[in-house]
Amino acid sequence: MALEVIDVARAIWTGVISFGLVSVPVELFSATREHEVSFHQFERGTTDRIRYLRVNERTGKEVDYGDIVKGADVGEGEYVLVDRKELDEIAPGRSKSLDIHQFVDLDDIDPIYYQKTYYLGPGSDETVKTYALLRDALAEANRAAIATLVMRSKEYLAAIRVEKNLLVLETMYFADEVRDPREVIERMPARTRASSQELRMAGQLIDSMTGEWRPADYRDTYTDRVKELVDAKRAGSEVVTAAKAPEATNVIDLMDALRRSVEKARKDRAEKPVGKKDGKADLSGLSKTDLAALARELDIAGRSSMSRKELEKAIASAQRPQRKAA
């Protein structure tokens, strides 16, 4: 269950971070937002909207949200009814405390436990210094604070870490919420070893496709296609269907598929436009990872120990004869 965003302009939770005898007032804001196309439901063949109502199953009458309480099933058709106010009263710190229990090495947390990201801002102008103290101490130690908080009748495990100049809270799954893969995967991968030649070729493919992580390079193309579908149907145009997914690679053809994949990846990288500066290829826009991969393709000696500037110089030198010959 992810925390629900009420209003992007307002904090969705306010409280204090407590560690030791130090308390830091903070405000919680959602760090992400969804961009899917919003659909309503209609009865097929009509323009009649389908709506959900809260209905008393005995009387058939609609019930106001404020008159609804929760019921815990205790077996044999019996329920214990609990009011929302009663749930709030038993919450630690009355749902206003973000209690730190431990500090751990940030790299020790398996990403499978992360659920959703939130920004933590200072609770007031007067407490910015205390907030900054916790932030800077965590950043210097490369630690995450493991904490718990209660919001809307649910307790969350959370990791507080530093992102640039800000404290970031990651809601996390509890250990018993993470499934053992052996319980859900019928065909667990066998302990088979690929041949050394296949492993080497797969490594070359990974190297040729390696680059710098730039989130802005990626876009939700499916949502784009949904919008195009809506626009096309509105205009009465023909709807273009997407290509089918590729067939599974036959084990017998694996080496050939790997070889052709490496060749294509190298060709794509070579054709990637490189800007020019004073008539020369401008390599400054490439990451050091990209430069190292390009140097590997050009078979530049000593590339593994070169600095970024040395890689740029060596690549430019190696490419110069190729461009003249072309």
C-alpha positions as CSV (number, residue, x, y, z in Angstrom):
1,M,0.0,0.0,0.0
2,A,1.5,3.3,-1.0
3,L,0.8,6.6,0.7
4,E,-1.9,8.5,-1.1
5,V,-1.3,12.0,-2.4
6,I,-4.0,14.4,-1.4
7,D,-2.6,17.7,-2.8
8,V,0.8,18.2,-4.5
9,A,0.9,21.7,-3.1
10,R,0.5,20.6,0.5
11,A,2.4,18.2,2.8
12,I,0.7,14.8,3.1
13,W,2.0,14.2,6.6
14,T,3.7,16.4,9.2
15,G,5.5,15.2,12.3
16,V,8.9,14.9,13.9
17,I,11.9,12.7,13.3
18,S,13.1,11.4,16.6
19,F,16.6,10.0,17.1
20,G,18.0,9.8,20.6
21,L,16.8,12.9,22.5
22,V,16.8,15.0,19.3
23,S,13.5,15.8,17.5
24,V,13.4,17.3,14.1
25,P,10.0,18.6,12.8
26,V,9.5,17.6,9.1
27,E,6.9,17.7,6.4
28,L,6.4,14.8,3.9
29,F,5.7,15.4,0.2
30,S,5.3,12.9,-2.6
31,A,8.4,12.8,-4.8
32,T,6.7,11.1,-7.8
33,R,3.5,11.5,-9.8
34,E,1.7,9.2,-12.2
35,H,1.1,10.3,-15.8
36,E,-1.2,7.6,-17.2
37,V,-4.3,8.6,-19.2
38,S,-7.3,8.8,-16.9
39,F,-10.3,6.6,-18.0
40,H,-13.9,6.5,-16.7
41,Q,-16.1,3.4,-17.0
42,F,-19.1,3.2,-19.3
43,E,-21.6,0.4,-20.2
44,R,-20.6,-1.0,-23.6
45,G,-22.7,0.5,-26.4
46,T,-23.9,3.4,-24.4
47,T,-22.5,6.7,-22.9
48,D,-23.8,5.8,-19.5
49,R,-21.2,6.2,-16.7
50,I,-20.6,3.4,-14.2
51,R,-20.2,4.6,-10.7
52,Y,-19.4,2.8,-7.4
53,L,-21.6,3.5,-4.4
54,R,-21.2,2.6,-0.7
55,V,-24.3,0.5,-0.1
56,N,-25.7,-1.2,2.9
57,E,-26.1,-4.8,1.6
58,R,-29.1,-5.4,3.9
59,T,-31.1,-2.3,3.2
60,G,-29.7,-1.5,-0.2
61,K,-29.3,2.2,0.8
62,E,-26.2,4.3,0.2
63,V,-24.1,5.1,3.3
64,D,-22.2,8.3,4.0
65,Y,-18.4,7.8,4.3
66,G,-18.4,9.3,7.8
67,D,-20.8,6.6,9.0
68,I,-18.5,3.7,7.9
69,V,-16.4,1.8,10.4
70,K,-13.9,-1.0,9.9
71,G,-14.6,-4.6,10.8
72,A,-12.0,-7.3,11.6
73,D,-13.0,-10.8,10.6
74,V,-12.6,-13.1,13.7
75,G,-14.0,-16.2,12.1
76,E,-17.4,-18.0,11.9
77,G,-19.1,-14.9,10.4
78,E,-18.2,-12.7,13.4
79,Y,-16.6,-9.3,13.1
80,V,-15.1,-6.9,15.6
81,L,-16.0,-3.3,14.7
82,V,-13.3,-0.6,15.1
83,D,-13.7,3.1,14.7
84,R,-11.1,5.2,12.9
85,K,-10.6,7.3,16.0
86,E,-9.8,4.1,18.0
87,L,-7.1,3.2,15.5
88,D,-5.5,6.6,15.7
89,E,-5.5,6.5,19.5
90,I,-3.3,3.3,19.6
91,A,-0.8,4.6,16.9
92,P,2.7,5.4,18.3
93,G,3.0,9.1,18.9
94,R,-0.6,9.5,17.7
95,S,0.8,9.2,14.1
96,K,3.0,12.3,14.4
97,S,6.3,10.6,15.2
98,L,8.9,9.2,12.7
99,D,11.0,7.1,15.1
100,I,14.5,6.2,14.0
101,H,15.5,2.8,15.4
102,Q,18.9,2.2,13.7
103,F,21.4,3.6,11.2
104,V,22.7,1.2,8.5
105,D,25.1,1.4,5.6
106,L,23.1,2.6,2.6
107,D,24.6,0.1,0.3
108,D,23.4,-2.8,2.5
109,I,19.7,-2.2,1.7
110,D,18.4,-4.6,-0.9
111,P,16.3,-2.4,-3.4
112,I,13.5,-5.0,-3.3
113,Y,12.5,-3.6,0.0
114,Y,11.9,-0.1,-1.4
115,Q,8.3,0.8,-2.0
116,K,7.7,4.6,-2.8
117,T,9.8,7.7,-2.5
118,Y,8.9,10.9,-0.6
119,Y,10.7,14.2,0.1
120,L,11.2,15.3,3.7
121,G,11.3,19.1,4.1
122,P,12.1,21.1,7.3
123,G,9.0,21.6,9.4
124,S,9.7,25.3,10.1
125,D,12.3,28.0,9.5
126,E,13.5,27.7,13.1
127,T,14.4,24.0,12.7
128,V,16.4,24.1,9.4
129,K,19.7,23.9,11.3
130,T,18.7,20.7,13.1
131,Y,17.4,19.2,9.9
132,A,20.7,20.1,8.1
133,L,22.7,18.4,10.9
134,L,20.9,15.1,10.4
135,R,21.2,15.4,6.6
136,D,24.9,16.2,6.6
137,A,25.8,13.5,9.2
138,L,24.0,10.9,7.1
139,A,25.6,12.0,3.9
140,E,29.1,12.0,5.4
141,A,28.7,8.5,6.8
142,N,26.8,7.1,3.8
143,R,24.2,5.8,6.1
144,A,20.4,5.5,6.0
145,A,18.2,5.9,9.1
146,I,15.7,3.0,9.5
147,A,12.5,4.3,11.0
148,T,8.8,3.7,11.4
149,L,5.8,5.9,11.1
150,V,2.0,5.5,11.2
151,M,-0.2,7.1,8.7
152,R,-3.9,6.4,8.0
153,S,-4.1,3.3,10.2
154,K,-1.0,1.7,8.7
155,E,2.5,1.4,10.1
156,Y,5.3,1.9,7.5
157,L,8.9,0.8,7.7
158,A,11.0,3.6,6.2
159,A,14.6,4.4,5.2
160,I,15.7,8.0,5.4
161,R,18.6,8.9,3.1
162,V,20.2,11.9,1.5
163,E,19.6,13.0,-2.1
164,K,21.6,16.1,-3.0
165,N,20.6,18.7,-0.4
166,L,17.5,17.0,0.9
167,L,16.4,14.2,3.2
168,V,14.4,11.6,1.2
169,L,12.1,8.9,2.8
170,E,11.6,5.6,1.2
171,T,8.7,3.6,2.5
172,M,9.7,-0.1,2.6
173,Y,8.2,-3.5,2.8
174,F,8.5,-5.5,6.0
175,A,10.5,-8.7,5.8
176,D,7.3,-10.9,5.9
177,E,5.9,-8.9,2.9
178,V,8.8,-9.9,0.6
179,R,8.1,-13.2,-1.0
180,D,10.6,-16.1,-1.3
181,P,11.0,-16.5,-5.0
182,R,10.9,-20.3,-4.6
183,E,7.3,-20.0,-3.4
184,V,6.1,-18.2,-6.5
185,I,8.4,-19.3,-9.4
186,E,7.6,-22.8,-10.7
187,R,10.7,-23.0,-12.9
188,M,13.6,-21.8,-10.8
189,P,16.7,-21.3,-13.1
190,A,18.9,-24.4,-13.0
191,R,22.6,-24.1,-12.0
192,T,23.8,-24.5,-15.6
193,R,26.9,-22.7,-16.9
194,A,27.2,-21.0,-20.2
195,S,30.2,-21.8,-22.3
196,S,33.2,-19.5,-22.0
197,Q,32.6,-18.3,-25.6
198,E,29.0,-17.5,-24.9
199,L,29.9,-15.7,-21.6
200,R,32.6,-13.7,-23.4
201,M,30.2,-12.7,-26.2
202,A,27.5,-11.7,-23.7
203,G,30.1,-9.6,-21.8
204,Q,30.9,-7.8,-25.1
205,L,27.2,-7.1,-25.7
206,I,26.9,-5.7,-22.2
207,D,30.0,-3.6,-22.7
208,S,28.8,-2.3,-26.1
209,M,25.4,-1.3,-24.6
210,T,26.9,0.3,-21.4
211,G,26.3,4.0,-20.9
212,E,25.7,6.7,-18.3
213,W,22.4,6.6,-16.4
214,R,20.4,9.5,-17.6
215,P,16.7,9.3,-16.4
216,A,15.6,11.9,-18.9
217,D,16.6,9.6,-21.8
218,Y,13.6,7.4,-21.1
219,R,10.0,8.0,-21.7
220,D,6.7,6.1,-21.1
221,T,6.0,5.3,-24.8
222,Y,3.0,3.2,-24.0
223,T,1.2,6.2,-22.5
224,D,2.1,8.2,-25.6
225,R,0.5,5.5,-27.7
226,V,-2.6,5.5,-25.6
227,K,-2.9,9.2,-26.2
228,E,-2.4,8.7,-29.9
229,L,-5.1,6.0,-29.8
230,V,-7.6,8.4,-28.2
231,D,-6.7,11.2,-30.6
232,A,-7.0,8.8,-33.6
233,K,-10.4,7.5,-32.5
234,R,-11.6,11.0,-31.8
235,A,-10.6,12.0,-35.4
236,G,-12.0,8.8,-36.9
237,S,-8.5,7.8,-38.2
238,E,-7.2,4.3,-38.6
239,V,-5.6,2.8,-35.4
240,V,-2.1,1.4,-36.0
241,T,-1.4,-1.8,-33.9
242,A,2.0,-2.4,-32.3
243,A,4.4,-5.1,-33.5
244,K,4.3,-8.4,-31.8
245,A,6.9,-9.3,-29.1
246,P,10.0,-11.2,-30.5
247,E,10.1,-15.0,-30.4
248,A,12.3,-16.7,-27.7
249,T,15.9,-17.2,-28.9
250,N,16.6,-20.9,-29.7
251,V,19.5,-22.2,-27.7
252,I,21.1,-23.5,-30.9
253,D,21.1,-20.0,-32.4
254,L,22.3,-18.3,-29.2
255,M,25.9,-17.6,-30.3
256,D,24.7,-16.2,-33.7
257,A,22.1,-14.0,-31.9
258,L,24.8,-12.7,-29.5
259,R,27.3,-12.0,-32.4
260,R,24.7,-10.1,-34.4
261,S,23.6,-8.2,-31.3
262,V,27.1,-7.0,-30.6
263,E,27.6,-5.9,-34.2
264,K,24.3,-3.9,-34.1
265,A,25.1,-2.3,-30.8
266,R,28.5,-1.2,-32.0
267,K,27.1,0.1,-35.2
268,D,24.4,2.0,-33.3
269,R,27.0,3.5,-31.0
270,A,29.3,4.5,-34.0
271,E,26.3,6.2,-35.7
272,K,25.4,8.1,-32.6
273,P,25.8,11.8,-33.5
274,V,28.8,13.4,-31.9
275,G,28.8,17.2,-31.8
276,K,31.7,19.2,-33.2
277,K,33.7,21.9,-31.6
278,D,36.0,24.1,-33.8
279,G,35.7,21.5,-36.6
280,K,36.7,18.6,-34.3
281,A,34.6,15.9,-32.8
282,D,33.3,17.0,-29.4
283,L,33.5,14.1,-27.0
284,S,32.7,16.2,-23.9
285,G,29.0,15.2,-24.0
286,L,29.9,11.5,-23.5
287,S,30.3,10.0,-20.1
288,K,33.6,8.4,-19.1
289,T,31.8,5.0,-19.4
290,D,30.8,5.9,-23.0
291,L,34.4,7.0,-23.7
292,A,35.9,3.8,-22.2
293,A,33.5,1.7,-24.3
294,L,34.4,3.6,-27.5
295,A,38.1,3.3,-26.6
296,R,37.6,-0.5,-26.3
297,E,36.0,-0.7,-29.7
298,L,38.9,1.3,-31.2
299,D,41.3,-1.0,-29.4
300,I,43.2,1.8,-27.7
301,A,46.1,0.5,-25.7
302,G,46.3,1.5,-22.0
303,R,42.7,2.8,-22.0
304,S,41.9,1.2,-18.5
305,S,44.3,3.5,-16.7
306,M,43.5,6.7,-18.7
307,S,41.8,9.8,-17.2
308,R,38.8,11.3,-19.0
309,K,40.9,13.9,-20.7
310,E,43.4,11.2,-21.9
311,L,40.6,9.1,-23.2
312,E,39.1,12.0,-25.2
313,K,42.6,12.8,-26.7
314,A,43.3,9.1,-27.6
315,I,39.8,8.6,-29.2
316,A,40.1,11.8,-31.2
317,S,43.5,10.7,-32.4
318,A,42.3,7.2,-33.3
319,Q,39.3,8.5,-35.2
320,R,41.1,11.1,-37.2
321,P,42.5,8.7,-39.9
322,Q,39.2,7.0,-40.2
323,R,37.4,10.3,-41.0
324,K,40.2,11.3,-43.5
325,A,39.9,7.9,-45.2
326,A,36.1,8.4,-45.5
